[in-house]
Amino acid sequence: MWLRLISCCLLAGFANSFVYQDVYRSQSPTYSGGAFLSSLFNKLGGDDETYAKEDDDQASTARRDFIIDAVGVGLIGTSGVASYSLFQSNVYTPSGMQRLSRTQFIAALGDPKASEGTISEDGSWGLWQVDPGPRGVWLRDYNKDILQSETGQYRAPAGWNFDPNNWWLEEHGLIMEAPDFPLKEGKYLVNGGRMVTTVLTIDKSGKWNLDEGTLYDVTHLPCRSARYQPIAGGENGAGSPIAANPKDFPVTPGAIMPSVPGAKQQDYAVLFVVGKAV
């Protein structure tokens, strides 16, 4: 619907520019009789450069107006798309769903092009009920805030527990708490902060299904997350946060998370949960 509306607006803008150009020229004595007047002036010893210049000025004005109209219509179209995206992300609520007062986050695994699939038996989808980013610990502060934390070893200042054999990183280089596994069955209103807001259904058998769009459509691309599991184990050697390179961060939206020497890595898509079934 929005693409059709934008196309109509663009066509209207183009038509308006051409009509304006034709009317402008038809009302100009130098344009409608330009060739005759030039011939007459040449016979009289006159110079038609003035008329040619005026004609060029009128053509330039018409082209300028055409460009301004096209840009203006384009901005209107862009504004319409942005408004629609804002509505979908922040207002749209299907029947049977209720908006959450605070956004939650799903860590998901699956084919980005798929609209349905099956969650593996190990519970590969999880849920952060609070934003883990602000509660995270910078890689450079791993020793101080986790290994030698005043709140206890392996306990971050925000109160969550760090597992040296199963730890998480986000796109800025923050060590973050693991999501709650597995994701419980139910209906979740999800989006990726873009055009698609839809219902995600998780059933008892572990199958997932989106009412609209694909997993990619509801993935928040700037949010990157990965789970790291040291191959040999250990809290401060290969495969630990100490082995990660802070210079690899921040991560480009949509890119794979950096590898950590000595660790097995699994990247996850991040979905915004903005509502749940009532």
Secondary structure in CASP SS format (residue, H / E / C, confidence):
PFRMAT SS
TARGET T0000
AUTHOR 0000-0000-0000
METHOD secondary structure of the structure
MODEL  1
M C 1.00
W H 1.00
L H 1.00
R H 1.00
L H 1.00
I H 1.00
S H 1.00
C H 1.00
C H 1.00
L H 1.00
L H 1.00
A H 1.00
G H 1.00
F H 1.00
A H 1.00
N H 1.00
S H 1.00
F H 1.00
V H 1.00
Y H 1.00
Q H 1.00
D H 1.00
V H 1.00
Y H 1.00
R H 1.00
S H 1.00
Q C 1.00
S C 1.00
P H 1.00
T H 1.00
Y H 1.00
S H 1.00
G C 1.00
G H 1.00
A H 1.00
F H 1.00
L H 1.00
S H 1.00
S H 1.00
L H 1.00
F H 1.00
N H 1.00
K H 1.00
L C 1.00
G C 1.00
G C 1.00
D C 1.00
D C 1.00
E H 1.00
T H 1.00
Y H 1.00
A H 1.00
K H 1.00
E H 1.00
D H 1.00
D H 1.00
D H 1.00
Q H 1.00
A H 1.00
S H 1.00
T H 1.00
A H 1.00
R H 1.00
R H 1.00
D H 1.00
F H 1.00
I H 1.00
I H 1.00
D H 1.00
A H 1.00
V H 1.00
G H 1.00
V H 1.00
G H 1.00
L H 1.00
I H 1.00
G H 1.00
T H 1.00
S H 1.00
G H 1.00
V H 1.00
A H 1.00
S H 1.00
Y H 1.00
S H 1.00
L H 1.00
F H 1.00
Q H 1.00
S H 1.00
N H 1.00
V C 1.00
Y C 1.00
T C 1.00
P C 1.00
S C 1.00
G C 1.00
M E 1.00
Q E 1.00
R E 1.00
L E 1.00
S E 1.00
R E 1.00
T E 1.00
Q E 1.00
F E 1.00
I E 1.00
A E 1.00
A E 1.00
L C 1.00
G C 1.00
D C 1.00
P C 1.00
K C 1.00
A C 1.00
S C 1.00
E E 1.00
G E 1.00
T E 1.00
I C 1.00
S C 1.00
E C 1.00
D C 1.00
G C 1.00
S C 1.00
W C 1.00
G E 1.00
L E 1.00
W E 1.00
Q C 1.00
V C 1.00
D C 1.00
P C 1.00
G C 1.00
P C 1.00
R C 1.00
G C 1.00
V E 1.00
W E 1.00
L H 1.00
R H 1.00
D H 1.00
Y H 1.00
N H 1.00
K H 1.00
D H 1.00
I H 1.00
L H 1.00
Q C 1.00
S C 1.00
E C 1.00
T C 1.00
G C 1.00
Q C 1.00
Y C 1.00
R E 1.00
A C 1.00
P C 1.00
A C 1.00
G C 1.00
W C 1.00
N E 1.00
F C 1.00
D C 1.00
P C 1.00
N C 1.00
N C 1.00
W E 1.00
W E 1.00
L E 1.00
E E 1.00
E C 1.00
H C 1.00
G C 1.00
L E 1.00
I E 1.00
M E 1.00
E C 1.00
A C 1.00
P C 1.00
D E 1.00
F C 1.00
P C 1.00
L C 1.00
K C 1.00
E C 1.00
G E 1.00
K E 1.00
Y E 1.00
L E 1.00
V E 1.00
N E 1.00
G C 1.00
G C 1.00
R C 1.00
M C 1.00
V C 1.00
T E 1.00
T E 1.00
V E 1.00
L E 1.00
T E 1.00
I E 1.00
D C 1.00
K C 1.00
S C 1.00
G C 1.00
K E 1.00
W E 1.00
N E 1.00
L E 1.00
D C 1.00
E C 1.00
G C 1.00
T C 1.00
L C 1.00
Y C 1.00
D C 1.00
V C 1.00
T C 1.00
H C 1.00
L C 1.00
P C 1.00
C C 1.00
R C 1.00
S E 1.00
A E 1.00
R E 1.00
Y E 1.00
Q E 1.00
P E 1.00
I C 1.00
A C 1.00
G C 1.00
G C 1.00
E C 1.00
N C 1.00
G C 1.00
A C 1.00
G C 1.00
S C 1.00
P H 1.00
I H 1.00
A H 1.00
A C 1.00
N C 1.00
P H 1.00
K H 1.00
D H 1.00
F C 1.00
P C 1.00
V C 1.00
T C 1.00
P C 1.00
G C 1.00
A C 1.00
I C 1.00
M C 1.00
P C 1.00
S C 1.00
V C 1.00
P C 1.00
G C 1.00
A E 1.00
K E 1.00
Q E 1.00
Q E 1.00
D E 1.00
Y E 1.00
A E 1.00
V E 1.00
L E 1.00
F E 1.00
V E 1.00
V E 1.00
G E 1.00
K E 1.00
A E 1.00
V C 1.00
END
